Amino acid sequence: MNEYKKENIKTGVISVHSVSDFLIDDIFNNGTDLDFEAFIEENGDSQDVIDLYEMDNPDILFGCIQGDDEKWDIDPDAKLSLKYNGNQQTIQVLKSEFIKTDCVLCSPCYPMQGDLDSNHGNITCYTLDSKDLDENVGDETKSGIIKIEVNNVK
């Protein structure tokens, strides 16, 4: 397998509408809802307080861990790390076993990150396994996907 330089692989951004329902369920069931965490920190964690929380366009981290400094980072042991952005209805793929080699840069909303729903560029980004894509996405989202050894990204 090829060795890839970490600085040459950008975060990939994909519409949640391009992603399978199975992955969305996995993110919601196994990720960390940052809005919920902030709500608990502000209001306490009693069941009565928890019952008051209403999820609305959450920001969810998946494949990330919180360090001793309370900051969130990519879990080095995770094969997939991402951020689900509820307000923008996007997912930022932070680390993956898969890259996509034909992306263009995103709009100013996601500076220096690649558009995983494109296929007419030369930007390399982390992406999802094609099995995690919605079955109805077009070829532009499916093209250029290569499996890599995460340990070979230096």
C-alpha positions as CSV (number, residue, x, y, z in Angstrom):
1,M,0.0,0.0,0.0
2,N,1.0,3.6,-0.6
3,E,2.2,5.8,2.3
4,Y,0.2,9.0,2.6
5,K,1.4,12.2,4.3
6,K,-1.1,13.4,6.9
7,E,-0.7,17.1,5.8
8,N,-1.7,16.1,2.3
9,I,-5.1,14.6,3.4
10,K,-7.7,17.1,4.2
11,T,-10.9,16.7,6.3
12,G,-13.7,15.7,4.0
13,V,-17.2,17.2,4.2
14,I,-20.3,15.3,3.0
15,S,-24.0,16.0,3.1
16,V,-25.9,13.9,5.6
17,H,-28.3,13.1,2.7
18,S,-25.4,11.2,1.0
19,V,-24.9,8.9,4.0
20,S,-26.7,5.7,4.8
21,D,-29.3,5.6,7.6
22,F,-27.2,2.9,9.3
23,L,-24.3,5.2,9.7
24,I,-26.5,8.1,10.9
25,D,-28.0,5.7,13.5
26,D,-24.5,4.6,14.6
27,I,-23.4,8.2,15.0
28,F,-26.5,9.1,17.1
29,N,-26.4,6.0,19.2
30,N,-22.6,5.8,19.8
31,G,-21.4,9.4,19.4
32,T,-21.1,12.2,21.9
33,D,-23.7,14.9,21.6
34,L,-21.8,18.1,22.5
35,D,-25.0,20.1,23.0
36,F,-26.2,17.5,25.5
37,E,-22.8,17.5,27.3
38,A,-23.0,21.3,27.6
39,F,-26.6,21.1,28.9
40,I,-25.6,18.6,31.6
41,E,-22.6,20.6,32.6
42,E,-24.8,23.7,33.0
43,N,-27.9,22.0,34.6
44,G,-26.6,18.9,36.3
45,D,-27.2,15.2,35.5
46,S,-30.2,14.2,37.5
47,Q,-32.8,12.2,35.6
48,D,-35.3,15.1,36.0
49,V,-32.8,17.5,34.3
50,I,-31.9,14.9,31.6
51,D,-35.6,14.5,30.8
52,L,-35.8,18.2,30.0
53,Y,-33.1,18.0,27.2
54,E,-34.5,18.3,23.7
55,M,-32.2,17.5,20.8
56,D,-32.3,20.1,18.1
57,N,-29.7,19.9,15.3
58,P,-27.0,18.5,17.4
59,D,-23.3,18.5,17.0
60,I,-22.1,15.0,17.6
61,L,-18.5,13.7,17.7
62,F,-17.9,10.0,16.7
63,G,-14.6,8.3,17.1
64,C,-13.3,11.0,19.3
65,I,-12.1,11.1,22.9
66,Q,-11.9,13.7,25.6
67,G,-8.4,14.2,27.0
68,D,-7.3,15.1,30.5
69,D,-7.4,18.8,29.4
70,E,-11.2,18.4,28.7
71,K,-10.6,19.0,25.0
72,W,-11.9,16.6,22.4
73,D,-9.5,14.9,19.9
74,I,-9.5,12.1,17.4
75,D,-9.4,8.7,19.0
76,P,-6.1,7.2,17.8
77,D,-7.6,3.7,18.1
78,A,-10.8,4.5,16.0
79,K,-10.9,3.6,12.4
80,L,-13.4,6.4,11.7
81,S,-13.6,9.8,13.4
82,L,-16.1,12.4,12.4
83,K,-18.3,15.3,13.4
84,Y,-22.0,15.4,12.6
85,N,-23.0,19.1,12.1
86,G,-26.8,19.3,12.7
87,N,-27.3,22.9,11.7
88,Q,-25.5,22.5,8.4
89,Q,-26.7,18.9,7.8
90,T,-23.1,17.8,7.0
91,I,-20.5,15.4,8.3
92,Q,-16.9,16.2,8.6
93,V,-14.7,13.1,8.2
94,L,-11.7,13.7,10.4
95,K,-10.0,10.3,10.0
96,S,-10.8,7.2,8.1
97,E,-9.5,4.1,6.5
98,F,-10.7,5.6,3.2
99,I,-9.6,8.6,1.2
100,K,-11.1,10.2,-1.9
101,T,-8.7,11.6,-4.4
102,D,-10.9,13.7,-6.7
103,C,-12.5,16.3,-4.5
104,V,-12.7,20.1,-4.8
105,L,-12.3,22.5,-1.9
106,C,-15.5,23.4,0.0
107,S,-17.1,26.7,0.2
108,P,-15.9,29.2,2.8
109,C,-18.1,27.5,5.4
110,Y,-15.5,24.7,5.6
111,P,-12.2,26.4,4.7
112,M,-9.4,24.1,3.5
113,Q,-11.7,21.0,3.6
114,G,-12.7,18.9,0.7
115,D,-16.2,18.4,-0.8
116,L,-16.8,14.6,-0.8
117,D,-19.9,15.1,-3.0
118,S,-17.7,16.3,-5.8
119,N,-15.5,14.5,-8.3
120,H,-13.8,17.1,-10.5
121,G,-10.8,18.1,-8.5
122,N,-7.5,16.9,-7.2
123,I,-7.9,17.3,-3.5
124,T,-7.4,14.2,-1.3
125,C,-9.7,13.9,1.7
126,Y,-10.7,11.4,4.3
127,T,-14.0,9.8,3.3
128,L,-16.4,7.1,4.3
129,D,-16.4,3.5,3.2
130,S,-18.7,3.2,0.1
131,K,-20.9,0.9,2.2
132,D,-21.7,3.9,4.5
133,L,-23.0,5.9,1.6
134,D,-26.7,6.1,0.7
135,E,-27.5,3.7,-2.1
136,N,-28.9,6.5,-4.2
137,V,-25.9,8.8,-4.2
138,G,-24.4,9.6,-7.6
139,D,-21.1,8.6,-9.1
140,E,-19.6,11.9,-8.1
141,T,-19.8,10.9,-4.5
142,K,-18.7,7.3,-5.1
143,S,-15.7,8.0,-7.3
144,G,-12.0,8.1,-6.3
145,I,-12.4,6.2,-3.0
146,I,-9.3,4.2,-1.9
147,K,-8.8,2.1,1.2
148,I,-5.6,3.0,3.1
149,E,-3.8,1.7,6.1
150,V,-4.4,4.3,8.7
151,N,-1.1,3.4,10.3
152,N,0.6,4.4,7.0
153,V,-0.5,8.0,7.3
154,K,2.5,9.8,8.6
